[in-house]
Amino acid sequence: MKALVALILLVQLPIHKAIPAAPPAPLGCDDPESEAAAEVAVNYINGQSHHGYKFTLNTIEDIRVVPQGPNNDIIFLELNLLETKCPILSPTPLANCTVRSFAEHAVEGDCDVKLQKVNGILSVLASKCHSHADSNEDVRKVCPDCSLLARMNNTEVLEAVSAALNDYNSKTTGPYLRLLEIGRAKIQYHPGHIIATEFAVGATNCSAEEAKANVGACQLLPEDQSNFGFCTAVMVKGPSQDLQVDCQLYGHQVPHIPLLSRPGVTYIHPGQDTSAGLAPSDVGFTNHNLGLAHNNPVASESSSSEILRSMFAAKSVTKRAVAAPAQHDKVPRPVGFVPPPPPCPGKIRHFDI
């Protein structure tokens, strides 16, 4: 009898089931964890880029986290970047690079990046980017008299770069420099006819004096001695004539970009003219496209690119539309209530193009 009573009492005891832990709140685009992931992504993008200029973060447009297990997450980022004035080969830290202003004809980039975070350590698995210059109309609204970006294969641009480099080599007591690539150029017609250019150069195994005797023998220094630099030049063609050029060599750096992947070297093939310093993909364009689609060869997932494509299949890596604000009108709010900002997109760090 006692056993029966005990059994009845046991059955009547409340049964406590384990309540599953609530999923973590979704990350906002301006959360510290999101910004840390974006910093890793931007550094990776610049590290994989072989042409043009470094890009910096402007806005985190979206972030999604897909848990994979304990201390293991896949993170998908949508980023808006802006071109800086630092050439991709410059040793200047990105934090010290100045963003080009509207008046200087800014260039923006849109990137989709997939990362993995394991035990707090972030690594990039895949990325896809596209960049483009601001429209001429937008520049004119801000600065009606500012000159606009010219095509890098424009005849006057090529003439100005060639004249500037020849002028520098004729006067320097240092190494003879060869053109690697044209970075950008602008042409002004009024009140004076002016061509402003920027271009990357590399030191050769000849002095400028030795090059006068046999310039064909002057080759870029080997990787363990490489010395790259950057030049800016202004050619005035009217009403008077003038040419000013300034070149800076960075000195030998431990390469993070293989020699054969550097500006002016990646596209050297038999029978191909690279005298103008243009990659075939840049001929006829005003800026170097950050056309980067890359899978990390040491990534832990072999399907990085496929997953990246599927996650962003409905999106184009061009200018993205801003999501409509949430509706708060139907809910009574106290006087002076300000609805919280949406978690994404995040803040604009510089300006919106």
C-alpha distance (Angstrom), angle and dihedral (degrees) to the residues before:
residue distance angle dihedral
M1 . . .
K2 3.77 . .
A3 3.80 89.7 .
L4 3.80 90.8 53.1
V5 3.82 92.1 51.2
A6 3.80 91.2 48.7
L7 3.78 90.5 50.9
I8 3.81 92.0 50.8
L9 3.81 91.6 49.3
L10 3.80 90.8 48.7
V11 3.80 91.9 52.4
Q12 3.82 90.6 50.7
L13 3.81 93.4 54.7
P14 3.83 112.3 108.4
I15 3.74 113.4 -101.5
H16 3.81 112.1 -131.4
K17 3.77 113.3 -155.2
A18 3.77 121.3 -163.0
I19 3.79 109.6 -101.9
P20 3.79 111.2 -137.7
A21 3.79 114.6 -118.3
A22 3.78 114.5 -101.9
P23 3.80 113.2 -106.1
P24 3.80 113.6 -104.5
A25 3.77 116.3 -93.0
P26 3.81 112.5 -95.2
L27 3.77 115.0 -97.4
G28 3.77 118.6 -104.6
C29 3.78 119.2 -136.0
D30 3.81 91.9 -114.1
D31 3.81 96.6 46.3
P32 3.82 114.7 120.9
E33 3.81 91.0 -116.3
S34 3.81 90.7 54.2
E35 3.79 92.1 48.8
A36 3.81 91.0 49.1
A37 3.81 90.2 53.4
A38 3.80 91.0 47.1
E39 3.81 91.3 51.9
V40 3.80 91.1 53.7
A41 3.81 90.0 47.3
V42 3.81 95.2 50.2
N43 3.80 92.5 47.9
Y44 3.79 89.1 50.6
I45 3.82 92.8 49.1
N46 3.80 92.3 50.8
G47 3.79 90.4 45.6
Q48 3.80 91.4 55.1
S49 3.81 95.9 43.4
H50 3.81 115.8 99.3
H51 3.80 102.6 -176.6
G52 3.76 142.4 48.8
Y53 3.78 122.2 -1.2
K54 3.77 141.5 -26.6
F55 3.79 117.9 -91.7
T56 3.79 127.3 -143.2
L57 3.80 132.5 -158.1
N58 3.79 117.2 -88.4
T59 3.83 104.0 164.2
I60 3.78 138.7 -3.0
E61 3.79 99.4 -138.1
D62 3.79 99.9 -177.2
I63 3.79 141.6 -8.0
R64 3.80 131.0 -168.2
V65 3.79 127.2 -176.7
V66 3.80 121.5 -156.1
P67 3.84 112.3 -169.7
Q68 3.81 113.7 -136.5
G69 3.78 99.4 179.6
P70 3.80 139.9 -57.6
N71 3.82 109.6 -15.5
N72 3.81 90.4 -10.3
D73 3.81 122.2 110.0
I74 3.79 136.0 162.9
I75 3.81 112.0 -142.5
F76 3.80 125.3 -160.9
L77 3.82 116.8 -161.4
E78 3.78 133.5 -171.8
L79 3.80 110.1 -160.4
N80 3.78 136.2 -175.1
L81 3.82 112.9 -152.9
L82 3.80 135.4 -174.3
E83 3.79 128.4 -146.7
T84 3.80 116.9 -111.3
K85 3.80 129.8 -154.3
C86 3.82 91.9 -109.8
P87 3.81 114.0 103.9
I88 3.78 113.6 -128.9
L89 3.83 89.8 -110.4
S90 3.80 94.4 50.9
P91 3.82 115.5 115.4
T92 3.82 89.7 -145.3
P93 3.83 109.8 121.8
L94 3.79 112.7 -111.4
A95 3.81 90.9 -119.5
N96 3.82 88.3 64.1
C97 3.81 95.7 47.9
T98 3.80 117.4 107.6
V99 3.80 119.2 -131.3
R100 3.80 115.2 -126.3
S101 3.77 112.2 -108.5
F102 3.81 127.1 -128.4
A103 3.81 89.7 -102.6
E104 3.81 90.8 56.0
H105 3.82 89.8 56.8
A106 3.78 100.9 -102.6
V107 3.81 125.1 -137.3
E108 3.81 122.6 -147.2
G109 3.77 132.5 -165.0
D110 3.80 132.0 -154.9
C111 3.77 117.8 -155.1
D112 3.80 137.7 -177.1
V113 3.79 111.9 -157.4
K114 3.79 133.0 -176.0
L115 3.80 117.7 -157.0
Q116 3.77 136.7 175.5
K117 3.79 124.5 -142.4
V118 3.80 114.9 -160.2
N119 3.81 119.4 174.8
G120 3.78 89.5 -17.8
I121 3.81 95.4 -51.6
L122 3.82 117.7 120.7
S123 3.79 125.1 -149.7
V124 3.80 132.0 170.5
L125 3.79 117.0 -118.2
A126 3.82 100.7 178.5
S127 3.78 141.6 -13.7
K128 3.77 140.2 -171.7
C129 3.81 125.1 -166.4
H130 3.78 142.4 175.5
S131 3.79 128.8 -175.5
H132 3.78 136.4 -169.5
A133 3.79 139.4 174.1
D134 3.78 121.5 -104.9
S135 3.79 113.2 -95.0
N136 3.79 119.0 -90.6
E137 3.80 88.7 -122.8
D138 3.81 92.8 57.8
V139 3.80 91.9 48.9
R140 3.79 91.2 49.9
K141 3.82 90.5 53.2
V142 3.80 91.1 57.4
C143 3.80 98.2 35.1
P144 3.83 115.8 13.8
D145 3.81 92.8 -176.5
C146 3.80 98.8 44.3
S147 3.78 119.4 113.7
L148 3.79 117.8 -116.1
L149 3.78 132.8 -132.5
A150 3.80 112.8 -81.8
R151 3.78 126.2 -149.4
M152 3.78 110.3 -89.9
N153 3.79 92.3 -128.7
N154 3.81 92.9 51.5
T155 3.81 109.0 134.6
E156 3.80 93.1 -126.8
V157 3.80 91.3 49.1
L158 3.81 92.3 51.8
E159 3.80 90.3 46.9
A160 3.81 92.1 50.8
V161 3.81 94.0 48.3
S162 3.80 92.8 47.8
A163 3.80 92.7 47.6
A164 3.80 92.5 46.7
L165 3.79 95.0 50.2
N166 3.80 92.5 45.2
D167 3.79 89.4 49.9
Y168 3.80 92.2 50.6
N169 3.82 93.8 46.7
S170 3.80 91.1 49.1
K171 3.80 92.0 57.2
T172 3.80 106.3 33.0
T173 3.79 123.7 98.2
G174 3.80 89.9 -158.4
P175 3.80 131.9 78.8
Y176 3.78 122.4 -43.1
L177 3.80 109.1 -101.0
R178 3.78 127.3 -141.0
L179 3.77 125.6 -157.6
L180 3.80 115.4 -107.3
E181 3.80 102.0 176.2
I182 3.79 143.2 -31.1
G183 3.80 110.1 -108.9
R184 3.80 101.6 -167.3
A185 3.79 141.4 -37.5
K186 3.79 139.1 -159.6
I187 3.78 130.0 -163.9
Q188 3.78 125.3 -153.7
Y189 3.81 121.9 -168.4
H190 3.80 103.4 178.0
P191 2.96 136.4 88.3
G192 3.81 84.9 -4.0
H193 3.80 133.3 7.9
I194 3.81 103.8 -112.6
I195 3.81 133.0 165.3
A196 3.81 116.5 -163.2
T197 3.81 117.4 -169.2
E198 3.79 140.1 177.9
F199 3.80 123.0 -161.9
A200 3.81 142.0 167.8
V201 3.80 120.8 -121.3
G202 3.78 139.1 -173.7
A203 3.79 130.8 -148.1
T204 3.80 117.1 -117.7
N205 3.79 133.6 -150.0
C206 3.83 89.8 -100.7
S207 3.74 131.7 79.0
A208 3.78 115.0 -126.9
E209 3.82 88.0 -107.0
E210 3.82 93.4 51.9
A211 3.80 90.4 49.3
K212 3.80 90.3 62.7
A213 3.80 89.5 67.8
N214 3.82 98.6 44.3
V215 3.79 116.1 -1.6
G216 3.80 91.5 171.2
A217 3.80 90.1 68.9
C218 3.80 92.3 57.6
Q219 3.80 110.2 102.7
L220 3.79 132.8 174.4
L221 3.79 112.7 -87.9
P222 3.81 115.8 -96.9
E223 3.79 118.7 -97.1
D224 3.79 95.8 -96.6
Q225 3.82 89.4 55.9
S226 3.81 101.9 29.7
N227 3.79 117.8 146.6
F228 3.78 118.2 -173.9
G229 3.76 130.8 -179.4
F230 3.76 147.7 164.3
C231 3.80 135.8 -115.0
T232 3.77 135.6 -159.7
A233 3.79 121.0 -162.7
V234 3.79 137.7 -179.8
M235 3.80 120.3 -161.9
V236 3.81 117.8 -168.7
K237 3.81 112.5 -159.6
G238 3.76 100.2 172.0
P239 2.94 154.6 76.3
S240 3.84 82.6 -9.8
Q241 3.80 127.2 6.7
D242 3.79 127.0 -116.2
L243 3.80 140.6 148.7
Q244 3.78 126.4 -158.5
V245 3.79 123.7 178.6
D246 3.78 133.2 175.0
C247 3.81 124.4 -173.8
Q248 3.78 129.8 -173.8
L249 3.80 124.7 -167.7
Y250 3.80 115.8 -152.3
G251 3.79 97.1 -152.3
H252 3.78 125.2 -125.9
Q253 3.80 113.9 -39.5
V254 3.77 131.2 -171.9
P255 3.80 97.4 -103.4
H256 3.78 120.8 -117.6
I257 3.80 88.1 173.5
P258 3.83 114.9 58.5
L259 3.79 113.7 -114.9
L260 3.80 92.4 -115.2
S261 3.80 90.4 54.2
R262 3.78 97.6 53.4
P263 3.79 127.3 106.3
G264 3.77 112.6 -70.3
V265 3.80 93.2 11.3
T266 3.79 105.0 68.7
Y267 3.80 93.6 66.6
I268 3.78 102.5 42.6
H269 3.80 106.2 122.5
P270 3.81 131.0 154.9
G271 3.77 111.9 -78.3
Q272 3.79 94.1 12.0
D273 3.80 119.8 124.1
T274 3.79 111.7 -134.1
S275 3.78 96.8 160.8
A276 3.79 90.0 111.1
G277 3.78 92.7 56.1
L278 3.78 94.0 -120.2
A279 3.76 130.4 135.0
P280 3.81 111.4 -137.7
S281 3.81 89.7 -114.9
D282 3.82 91.0 57.5
V283 3.79 99.8 49.1
G284 3.79 108.2 120.0
F285 3.82 95.1 12.7
T286 3.79 131.1 111.8
N287 3.80 97.4 -141.8
H288 3.79 140.0 23.3
N289 3.78 107.9 -97.3
L290 3.77 115.5 -127.4
G291 3.79 85.4 -138.8
L292 3.75 95.3 161.5
A293 3.79 121.6 159.7
H294 3.77 107.2 164.4
N295 3.78 139.4 162.7
N296 3.77 116.7 -157.0
P297 3.82 105.2 -119.1
V298 3.82 91.0 -149.6
A299 3.81 94.2 47.9
S300 3.78 116.2 129.5
E301 3.81 92.0 -130.2
S302 3.79 121.6 66.5
S303 3.81 92.9 -163.8
S304 3.80 96.0 59.9
S305 3.79 96.5 123.3
E306 3.80 94.1 44.9
I307 3.80 92.7 50.7
L308 3.79 91.0 46.1
R309 3.80 91.2 52.3
S310 3.80 93.0 48.1
M311 3.78 94.3 48.1
F312 3.79 92.3 51.4
A313 3.80 99.5 31.5
A314 3.79 92.3 118.6
K315 3.78 93.5 48.2
S316 3.77 131.8 74.1
V317 3.80 119.3 -145.3
T318 3.76 90.7 -125.6
K319 3.78 130.1 92.1
R320 3.80 106.3 -34.4
A321 3.77 127.1 -145.1
V322 3.79 117.4 -114.1
A323 3.80 113.4 -116.3
A324 3.78 117.5 -108.9
P325 3.81 113.7 -100.4
A326 3.79 118.5 -103.1
Q327 3.80 117.3 -95.9
H328 3.81 114.4 -113.8
D329 3.80 99.4 159.5
K330 3.81 95.9 94.9
V331 3.81 94.4 58.3
P332 3.83 118.8 73.7
R333 3.80 110.2 -116.8
P334 3.79 132.0 -173.3
V335 3.77 118.1 -102.1
G336 3.79 111.4 -80.5
F337 3.80 93.7 21.2
V338 3.78 113.1 157.7
P339 3.81 114.2 -163.2
P340 3.80 114.1 -125.9
P341 3.80 115.8 -103.3
P342 3.80 115.9 -99.6
P343 3.81 114.1 -97.5
C344 3.82 90.2 -117.5
P345 2.97 145.4 71.5
G346 3.78 95.3 37.3
K347 3.77 131.9 -142.2
I348 3.79 122.7 -54.4
R349 3.79 107.1 -118.0
H350 3.80 97.7 -168.4
F351 3.81 118.4 0.6
D352 3.78 140.0 -47.8
I353 3.80 120.9 -109.5
